[in-house]
Amino acid sequence: MGVNCFMSCAKRLKLNKSACEHKMVKQICTHSGSFHADEALAVYMLRLLPEFADANVVRSRTPEDWEKSDVVVDVSGKYDGQKFFDHHQREFMETFNDDFKTKLSSAGLVYKHFGREIIKSILSDVSLSDQDLQSLYLKGYKQFIESLDANDNGISKYDVDELNVKPRFSDTNITIPGVISGFNPAWNGDSSAAKYDEQFFKASDFIGTIFVRLIVGYGKSWLPAKTLVCAAVNSRFSVDKSGKIILLEQFCPWKEHLFDVEKELDLKGQIEFVLFEDSSGSWRISTVPVAANSFKFRK
């Protein structure tokens, strides 16, 4: 009888543990029906976080499903920075920070609150200082997420409309939002909820893979190049007493970084020449342009 009691208790404990583990599975909710690039990426980014890696994803416009979920994206008409991340309410005017004017979409909202943790998850094999992490966080928003925010909110890339600039061609179908839109089922095809869900996850994987590849590139290529440029600027007086010449320990893309490093160190416009050894073993000297993409030079 004692053995039976022990086995019965153990069975109950196992069942309770299983039920508890099942209950602890997180749930992400976004809206059903047609989808856009912003929520496709937002859901993917959330699932890059360890706590949401195995999360269930529900696509629903039903308030009961929102309440049952741990995070609600691009639906509900609510934004609190904790559970609800929607941007469709009339009074919503949130931006990434005071340096940006672009109103956030669900992608921007998720990135604003979880971006640093998402980057650390993607670059788990890279040692990042707090400064490095902040640089990547801002870079990821400025070079990728902001354009999705603008597109979803109908914000033009250009400040002036009165010039009436007309495009020479249409690039709608080769932009990422355009490609994501194409994942939606055809109006005269299978438009069942199951088909929409199937296509949503394909779209989410597509844009998420592009985003991850971009962050990996920034973390493993762009950031090390900045480190080399920063070291060269800091040791400039050992190259020439004027401090106007820097020597790169090895060649790397340096132009963008040089302008950033000068700004950070309050040295704007001071470096005039860059010395480096090319892949053939020959030494080269490059003049510094007045701007990163300019053909005019400081000296």
Secondary structure, DSSP 8 states (H G I E B T S, - for coil): -HHHHHHHHHHHHHHHHHHHHHHTS-EEEE--SS--HHHHHHHHHHTTSGGGTT-EEEE---HHHHHH-SEEES-SS-B-SSSEE---STT----SSTT------HHHHHHHHHHHHHHHHHTTTS---HHHHHHHHHHHIIIIIHHHHHHHTT--SSS-STT----SS--GGGSHHHHHHTTS--TTS---HHHHHHHHHHHHHHHHHHHHHHHHHIIIIIHHHHHHHHHHHHTGGGT-TTS-EEE-SS----HHHHHHHHHHTT-TT---EEEEE-TTS-EEEEE-BSSTT-S-B--
